[in-house]
Amino acid sequence: MNWLSGQLHGIGYGGLWRPERYSDDSNALESIKVKGKLNIIAAYEFVESRIEGLHAVGDSFTVVDLYLLVFYRWGIAIELEMEKDFPKYTALIANLVKRDSVVKTLEEVKLTPLFAPKV
């Protein structure tokens, strides 16, 4: 959790979405955004390498699984090819979004489902 909040959220997405936190030099902001996105991709690669099943920590559902859902959605928002590039992460999230509590929460906050049923 700490690594996700510091590295992926703070450094990665902080650099991408709020580069002015890191420099007052407007000429530096674009390169900070680029570095932020590279940090995000590296973090997702690390997450992908650590997943061994359908949960982030061992074989039990934890709050880490839910936190990873936030970052998965953000990855889609920044146009990363999550399904293609991070198949184990995608499988974890696909399993997670089947939980009744997750379905109800996403409906409550009016977020669209991630995986449409295959027709």
C-alpha positions as CSV (number, residue, x, y, z in Angstrom):
1,M,0.0,0.0,0.0
2,N,2.7,2.4,1.0
3,W,4.7,1.7,-2.2
4,L,1.5,2.2,-4.4
5,S,0.6,5.4,-2.7
6,G,4.2,6.8,-2.8
7,Q,5.6,5.5,-6.0
8,L,2.7,5.0,-8.3
9,H,0.2,7.6,-7.0
10,G,2.6,10.3,-5.7
11,I,5.5,10.2,-8.0
12,G,4.0,8.7,-11.2
13,Y,0.5,10.3,-11.3
14,G,1.7,13.3,-9.4
15,G,4.3,13.9,-12.1
16,L,1.9,13.3,-14.9
17,W,-1.1,15.2,-13.6
18,R,0.5,17.8,-11.4
19,P,4.0,18.5,-12.7
20,E,3.9,22.0,-11.2
21,R,4.4,20.3,-7.8
22,Y,7.9,19.4,-8.9
23,S,9.1,22.6,-10.6
24,D,8.2,26.3,-10.9
25,D,10.0,26.3,-14.3
26,S,7.2,26.2,-16.9
27,N,9.8,24.9,-19.4
28,A,10.3,21.8,-17.3
29,L,6.7,20.8,-16.9
30,E,6.4,18.7,-20.1
31,S,9.5,16.6,-19.3
32,I,8.1,16.0,-15.8
33,K,4.9,14.7,-17.3
34,V,6.9,12.4,-19.6
35,K,8.9,11.1,-16.6
36,G,5.7,10.7,-14.6
37,K,4.2,8.5,-17.3
38,L,7.4,6.4,-17.6
39,N,7.3,5.9,-13.8
40,I,3.7,4.8,-14.1
41,I,4.5,2.3,-16.7
42,A,7.5,1.0,-14.7
43,A,5.2,0.6,-11.7
44,Y,2.6,-1.3,-13.6
45,E,5.3,-3.6,-14.9
46,F,6.5,-4.2,-11.3
47,V,2.9,-4.9,-10.2
48,E,2.4,-7.3,-13.2
49,S,5.6,-9.1,-12.2
50,R,4.4,-9.6,-8.6
51,I,0.9,-10.9,-9.3
52,E,0.8,-14.7,-8.9
53,G,-3.0,-15.3,-8.8
54,L,-6.2,-13.4,-8.6
55,H,-5.2,-11.3,-5.6
56,A,-2.4,-8.9,-5.0
57,V,-1.4,-10.3,-1.6
58,G,-1.4,-14.1,-1.4
59,D,-4.7,-15.8,-2.2
60,S,-6.9,-13.5,-0.1
61,F,-8.9,-10.4,-1.0
62,T,-7.4,-7.3,0.6
63,V,-7.7,-3.6,0.4
64,V,-4.7,-3.7,-2.0
65,D,-6.9,-5.3,-4.6
66,L,-9.2,-2.4,-4.4
67,Y,-6.4,0.2,-4.6
68,L,-5.2,-1.6,-7.7
69,L,-8.6,-1.1,-9.2
70,V,-8.2,2.7,-9.0
71,F,-4.9,2.5,-10.7
72,Y,-6.1,0.2,-13.4
73,R,-8.9,2.6,-14.2
74,W,-6.4,5.5,-14.3
75,G,-4.2,3.4,-16.6
76,I,-7.1,3.2,-19.0
77,A,-7.7,7.0,-18.6
78,I,-4.1,7.8,-19.7
79,E,-4.6,5.4,-22.7
80,L,-2.3,2.6,-21.6
81,E,-3.2,-0.8,-23.2
82,M,-3.9,-2.4,-19.9
83,E,-5.4,-5.7,-21.2
84,K,-2.6,-6.2,-23.7
85,D,0.4,-5.1,-21.7
86,F,-0.7,-6.3,-18.2
87,P,-2.6,-9.6,-18.5
88,K,-2.1,-10.7,-14.9
89,Y,-3.1,-7.4,-13.6
90,T,-6.1,-7.4,-15.9
91,A,-7.1,-10.9,-14.7
92,L,-6.9,-9.7,-11.1
93,I,-9.2,-6.7,-11.9
94,A,-11.6,-8.8,-14.0
95,N,-12.0,-11.1,-11.0
96,L,-12.4,-8.2,-8.6
97,V,-15.1,-6.4,-10.5
98,K,-17.3,-9.5,-10.2
99,R,-17.7,-9.0,-6.5
100,D,-21.1,-7.8,-5.5
101,S,-19.7,-5.1,-3.3
102,V,-17.5,-3.7,-6.1
103,V,-20.4,-3.8,-8.6
104,K,-22.7,-2.0,-6.2
105,T,-20.0,0.6,-5.4
106,L,-19.2,1.3,-9.0
107,E,-22.9,1.7,-9.7
108,E,-23.3,4.0,-6.7
109,V,-20.5,6.3,-7.8
110,K,-21.7,6.1,-11.4
111,L,-18.5,4.6,-12.8
112,T,-18.9,2.5,-15.9
113,P,-18.0,-1.2,-15.7
114,L,-14.5,-2.1,-17.0
115,F,-15.3,-5.3,-18.8
116,A,-18.4,-5.6,-21.0
117,P,-19.9,-9.0,-21.4
118,K,-18.7,-10.7,-24.6
119,V,-21.6,-11.1,-27.1
